[in-house]
Structures are given as C-alpha cells and as structure tokens.
Amino acid sequence: MGGRFDGKVVWITGASSGIGEALVRAFSAEGARVVLSARRESELRRVASSCSGPQDNLYVLPLDLDQADHFPSLARLVEKRFGRIDILLNNGGIGQRGSVVETLMEVDRRIMETNYFGTIALTKAVLPAMIARRSGSIVVISSLMGYLDTPLRSAYAASKHALQGYFDCLRAEIAGDNIDVVMVCPGFVRTEISRHALTPTGRKHAQMDRAQERGLSAEKCAARTLDAIAARRREVLIGGLEVLAVPLKRFLPGLYATIVRRVRR
C-alpha cells in the first residue's frame, strides 16, 4: 500500500541503525523506492529485509562518508537503478564526548570530515540532476546542537552549526529551482549515537547517555521527519522539552549559559 511518497526515490545515508533505520522503514511503508547507504553492508541488508514494502524497491549501496571521491559514481548507480533521485536524506554522522583540551586534532578533523564535508560532497553529487529536472528535496538530519552548545561536544556542535549555515545558503541559492531544503534538528532520540561517539583519542564512548536513553523513539523522529518533508517545511525541531533550549538561548542567553555550564553529558 502506497502513501505520500509512493514511487519516490529516496537515498538515505546512515541507514544501518537509529534514525536512519527508522526512516528506511517509514519511507518503504509509504511506497518509496529506498536506497540504503552506510558502511556496514550486513546491517543494511538486515534493515532492508525488515521493511514492509517490496524488496525490489530497496537498493543496498554501501557508502563511507569519508570517501567523497566515490560519490559521483555512486549517484550514477542510483540513477541507473531507479532513473533519478527525488529525495537525498543526509543522515549519516558521528557524535563526540570529549573536552576541547584533551581532544586530538585528528578527532576534530574526522568529525568535521564525516558530518560536514561528507554531507556536502554527497549533496553536490546529487544536486545538478535535481536542478536540471527542477524537482527534488535535500534533507539534512542536523541537531539541536546546530543552535546550541554544551560541554564535551565542541567538534560535533561545530559540524552541525556548519551544516545549518551551509544549507540555509543553499536554500536561498536554489529558491527558484523548485527544490526543497529541509533541516531536521532532533534533540534526544533513543539511538546508539552516544555509544559510538568519539572520545578525545578517537575511541568509542561505549556508553548510553541517560538523556539519550530517555529520549524520543527513532520511529517517532522518523514520522515527524516525513511529515516535515511532505509539508515542505524549511526546518523542524524534534524532541521533548529540550527543544525549548533554542528559544531560551536566543532570548535569555545569560540564563542559558548558566544552565549549560552544569551539563557534563
């Protein structure tokens, strides 16, 4: 049974777990043809086999966001399989748990390379064909950290702030090309991102943060993301009470700064 995205070709990065996995299932249930990308091919196949939609509408395409040279050829593979790309959903990325003074520069660079440069490189590989067709959507799973700042997440926050600025500029540039740019900014969502977050030396944090554990389900986050895309929203904040931190920082920055100093995880 189809839905709002019946027949649409949706390419999702970070599709092997968490929000990405939930997005794959949600789009598949609504009749989309979905390209699943992440580094772990076995996990991508697991996600694909769990979908309710026809398996012929699912295409497992491994991708490493740190290897941008491959993106144009991967885009051609998607177009060869499905004819076009209607929605690029940039979801892949890595988190961070480490102080500025302790974090190695190579870790800062890795986070920026994956979260920021990988995302914009894939967008550049897909965008020209969308402009030529005058149709498409670029969706970015950013974060509330694109607006906020908390301890131990400096490079992660920097990468998300950068995405906000970059894609706001892109939206203005292509305003006349009938292409949507949708920024999705989740707060706490129950995923494995804190377990896989990088420590100051680049190792995995390997712990589930308490706030993450109490957060919104990935399925609810995915459902609200699909609603935002269907409504052609420019931006949506998703989460619980933590979303109030965005207007708090804007209108009461002194109070926000006092509160955030107490946050350690």
N, C-alpha and C positions, 0 to 999 in steps of 0.2 A: 504494500500500500504506500502510495507516494505522499508528498507533503509540500511544504513551501519551497523546498529545494529539489523538487523532482527533476531528474535529468541533469542537474548542475554538476560540474566537475570541480571538486574541492580538494586542494592539495594541503595536507596538514603536516607540519613538522612537529617533532616531539610527540609522535603518535603512539609510542610504545607504552605509555603509562600516564597516570594522573589526569590532568585536564585534557591533554591530547587524546588519550584513550576514550574518555567520555565524549569528546567531540566527534570522534570517528563513529561511535555507536549512534549518536544523536543524528548526525547527517545521514548515515546509512538508513536509519529508520524513516527518514523523511524523503527517501528516494534518490539521494545524491549518489553520484559516482565519486568514490573517495580514493585519493592517493595517500597512502600511509608512509611517512618517512621518519626515520630516526636511525641511530647507529645499529641497534640490536635487531637484526632481521628475524630471529626466532621469536622475539616478543611482538614484533609487528605482525607476524603470521598468527600468533595466538590471539591478538586483538581482532584481526580480520575474521578469524574463524568464529568469534563470539558474536558477530554482527547479525542482525535480523534480516538485513537486505540481501539481495542476490550476490553471491560471491563473485560473479562476473563483473560486478560494479565496483570491486575493490582491487586496488593495484598496490602491491607491496614494493616500495622503492627505497632501499637503504640510502641514507644520506648523513654526512658528517658536516655540521655547520662550520667546522674549522677548515674545510677543504672547498673553498669557494670556486676554485678553478673548474670544478666539475659541474657547477650549477647550470650553465647553458646547455650542456649535453643532456643533463637530467630533465630539464624543461622540454627539450625536444622529444625525449622518450615519453613524457606525459602526453604531449600533443600528438605523437604518433599513436598512442594507445586510445586516447579519448577525443582527439581532434582539437581541443582547446583547454584553457584553464579559466574557469569562471571566478573562482574564489581561491586566493592564496591565504592560508591561515598560518601566520608565523607564530608558532607556539613554543618551539624548542628553546632551551636555555638552561643555565646552571645558576645555583644560588651561592651564597657566601656566608661564612661565620668566622670572622677574624678581625682583629684590630688593625688599624692603619699601620701602626708602628711595627707590628710583627709580620704583616703580610708581605710575602716576597713579590717583587715587581713582576715576575713571570706569572704569578697567580692573577694579579691585576690585569695583565695583558690577556691572559687566557679567557677571563670572564668577559672582557670587552670584545675579544675576537669572536666568541661564541654568541653572546647575547646581542651585540650591536652589529659588528661587521658582517657576521654570518647572515643575520636577518636582512640587512640592506642589500647584500650581494644577491641573495635569492630573489628579493623583490625586483632588483634591476634585471635579473634574468627573465622574469615573467612579464614585467610591465609593458615593454614595447608592443607585444602582441595584443594586450588589452587596449592600449591606446589606438592601435590600428583598427580594432573591432569596435572601439568606442563602447566598451562594455566590460564590467568586471568589478571585483571587490578585493582590496588589500586589507586584511585584518591582522592586527598585531595584539597578541596577549602580552601586554605590558605588566604593570603592577601599580598598586598604590604607592610603591616606592619610587615611581616616576615623578611623584609630587612630594614625597615625604623623605625624612632622614632619621635613621635610628642607628645606634651603635652596632658595630661589627658587620656592617653591610655596605661599606663605602663603595667598593667597585661595582657591586650589584646595583646599588642605587644610581651610581653614575651611568651604568649601561641603560637603565630604564629612563632616567632623565634624558639621555641622548636620544633614545627611541621616540620619546614624546616630541622633542623638538624637530627631529628629522621628519617624522611622518605628518606633523602639523604643517611643515613647509611643503611636503609633497602634496597634501590635500589641496593647498592653495594653488600649486602649480598646475594640477590636472583638474581643476574645478570645471572646466569646460569640456572635459572628455568623457563625461558620464561614468566615471569610475569612483566608487566609494572608498574612503579610507576610514576604517573603524578601529578606534583604540579601545581595548578592553583592559580594565585595570582591576584585577582581583585583589582582595585582601587576603585573609587567612582561608585557605582551602585545604582540605584533608588530602594531601598528596605526599609523595616521598621526597619532595624538594629539599626539605631540611636535612634528611638523611644523606642525600647526595651532594649537599652544599660543600664548597671547598673551604678547608681550613687554611691558616696562614701559609702552610707549606705545600698546599695543593692536595692533601689527602681528604678523604670524605669525612664529613662531620659525624656520620653514622649514628645520629640521634634524632628522634622525633621531637620537635619543639612542642611545648604544651599548647601554645596558642594555635599552632597548626593542627594539632590533634582535635581541638575543639571547633575547628573552622567549618565552613560550608562544605558540603559534599561536592566532589568533582562533577557529578551529574547535574546538580542544581546550577553550578557555574556554567556548564556547557549549555544548559537550557536557556539561561539568560543571555549567553553569547549569541545563540541562534536567533533569539528574539531581537537583539540589537542589530544583527546583520540584516534580518528581514525588514526591520523598520528603517534601515539606512541611517542609523544613529552615527554621529561623529565620534562619540565616546560614551562609555558606560563604566561606572564604578560598581563593583560586585563584592559583597561581603556582608558582615554584620555591623556592629557598632563602630568597628574600626574605620569605616568609610567616613565617619564624621571627623576624623583627623584631618582630612583635606581642607574642609572649610575652616576648621579650628586653626590650622597653621596660617591660612590666608588672612583671617580676620582677627585672631588673637595670637600672634606669633610668640609673644612673651610667655603666655601660658603653655603653649605647645612646647616651647623649648624647655620649660621647667619639667614637664611631664616626661619628655623623651629622654632626658638625662638619666632617668631611673630604669630605662629599658636595657636589659642585658641580653635578652634572647628573643 
